[in-house]
Amino acid sequence: MASSAMANGLEEAIEFLPGRLFYVPLKKAPPRIPGTHFFSIDDELMYWNFYLDFGPLNLGHTFVFSETLNKKLAAAAKANEVVYFYSSTNGQRRANAVCILGCWAVLFQNMSAEKAYAPFQRMRFPPFHDATPSFIAFAGPHNVYQRTPQGHVMLTPEHYIPYFKKRNVTLVVRLNDKQYDEKKFLSAGIDHIDLIYPDGTNAPMPILMKFIEACEKTPGAVAVHCKAGLGRTGTCIGAYMMKHHLFSAHELIGWLRLCRPGSVIGPQQQFMEAIESRMHQLNPSKSGSFKGEMVPILSSNGPASPSRGGNIRTTMVSTRSAGASIITNRIISNPQIGLDVNQGDKLNDQKYMRYRNSPKSSTPSGGKMFW
């Protein structure tokens, strides 16, 4: 097999399942070799980036890939063939291909993450951690069900409540400006807090620590949203995961994007790296739980797009409604900042347009949308 591979330009092929499955990066179309079957997902399962992010492919893609590979391996066994899973030599395509292959191995070959990673050690991928099932990331609800001119659907709290009750959600955290009445969640027995800060910016540390503290105190799962449920939402959930599960920033961003593509955007990536060591130091096994002191803060961070400038004064106000404690973080901003142009709106519309315009083959379950 080795000499045949060398003779046909497959010298970079990596044997993943002995005698059954190989991975290989190719610069051109695969050769025709008797007893082999080649397949690729480069043009079928594509990562839709929001900025300069390129992966990993999401859980819906992982499901489709796994079904495809299982069928190909079964057919190859009957035909006495070897399967070659290939990608282009582009570094981003290679990384996504190897990642999704490793996910399949963990799910369907009962491999540990370390064993699935072993054939690719020279590529220096980070180790894998399980993520917490305690969070639900979602796009911010609105008081009225509606569609944007671009076709994006805006749901109401009533749409989410039955699912949240099923998942034992006991707390909803709002990170963006108010667009629905929180009493709708409170009347359903779900606590609600506001920890609002500007779209496209990094969380002020007092807000981040208040978020972590609230998540630690709630008895059930936590549902978190900003405008699109991507940037601010992923950043706050990620900080909790770094503290309690000791994810590195790189591991965390990769896992969050696997679960919810587009999470942690632009400078938020550098922010996660900057707080990594502090979050690890706060791990309960090292220092006990940190109780952040909530004080008024002053920030000069403007939104990442479209404009910058101006000061934002943030105050923390505690109120009580329907028997639940609500911590409200109100933002009083300079009118010149331009917060009415919202990054979350753009991300929601961009996400919808890509799903709508994509071929069926590139969306899981025959074109069904995975939000």
C-alpha positions, 0 to 999 in steps of 0.5 A, a space after each residue: 500500500 505504501 509503495 502504491 501511494 507513493 507512486 500515485 502522489 499519495 505520499 502525504 496520506 495518513 492511515 487513520 483506520 488500518 487498511 480501511 481509511 486514509 486522509 490525504 491533502 491533494 493539490 488536484 483531482 484524486 488519481 484513479 486507483 483500483 481498489 480505492 474510493 476517494 471522497 471530499 467535502 470541500 465543496 459540500 460542507 462549507 464553513 460560513 465565516 463572519 470575519 476571518 474565522 474559518 472553522 470548525 465545521 458545525 455539529 450539523 455538518 458533523 452529523 452529515 459527514 458521519 452518515 456519509 463516511 459510515 455508508 462509504 466504509 460499509 460499501 467499501 468493505 463489501 467491495 474490498 476497497 480502501 477509502 481515501 478522505 481528501 481535502 485541498 492542500 489549503 491549510 484551512 480546509 485541511 484543518 477542518 477536514 482533520 477536525 471533522 474526521 476526529 469528531 467522527 472517530 470519537 462518536 463512531 469509533 469510540 476513540 478518545 480525543 487523544 487517539 483520534 488526534 495521534 495520527 496528526 500529531 505533527 500538525 500540533 492541534 490542541 487537545 480536546 475537552 468536553 463542554 458543559 451542557 449547562 448553557 444555551 446560546 440563542 439570538 435575542 427575542 423580540 416582543 413581536 414575531 417578525 421578519 426583517 426585510 432580509 428575511 431573518 426571523 425574530 422570535 418572541 419569548 413565548 417561542 423559547 419558553 417551552 424548550 427552556 422548560 424542557 431543558 431545565 433553564 432557570 435563568 435567562 441572561 440578556 447582554 443587549 439592549 432591551 427588545 422584549 419584556 423580561 416579565 414573560 420569562 419571569 411569569 414562566 418561573 425563569 429568572 432573568 438578569 440584564 448585563 448589557 454592554 455595547 455590541 462588538 466590544 469586550 465585556 467589562 470585567 465587573 460585568 463578566 464576573 457578575 455573569 459568572 457569579 449568576 451562572 454559579 448560583 442558578 440551580 439549572 441551565 442558563 440561556 444567554 443571548 445578545 443580539 445574534 447570540 454569537 459575539 457577546 454571548 460566546 465571550 461570556 459563556 467562554 469565560 465561565 468555561 475557562 474558569 470551571 473547565 480550564 479550556 484554553 482560549 484556542 480550545 474554547 473558541 474552536 469548541 464554541 464555533 463547532 457548537 455555534 458557528 460565528 461565536 467569539 468575533 474579531 477582537 473578542 478572540 484576543 480578549 479571551 486570550 487575555 483573560 485565560 490565565 485569570 480565569 484559570 486562577 479562579 478555578 475553584 480547585 485552585 482559589 475558590 469561587 471569586 465574588 466580583 464587586 459590582 461598581 460603576 465603571 467607565 469605558 471608552 470602548 465603542 462598537 467594532 462597527 461602524 464607528 468608534 468614540 464616545 464614553 459609555 457610562 454603565 450603572 448596575 441597578 438591582 430591582 425585584 419583580 415577580 419574586 425574582 431578583 433582577 440585576 439591570 445593567 443600563 447603558 447611557 451612551 453618547 449619541 455620537 457613538 452610533 449604537 443604532 447600527 448593530 453588529 448583531 443585526 448584520 450577523 443575523 442577516 448575514 447568517 440567514 442570507 447564507 443559509 437561504 442562498 446555499 445549495 441543499 448539499 451544503 446544509 444539514 438534513 436536506 437544507 434544514 436550517 440549524 440556528 
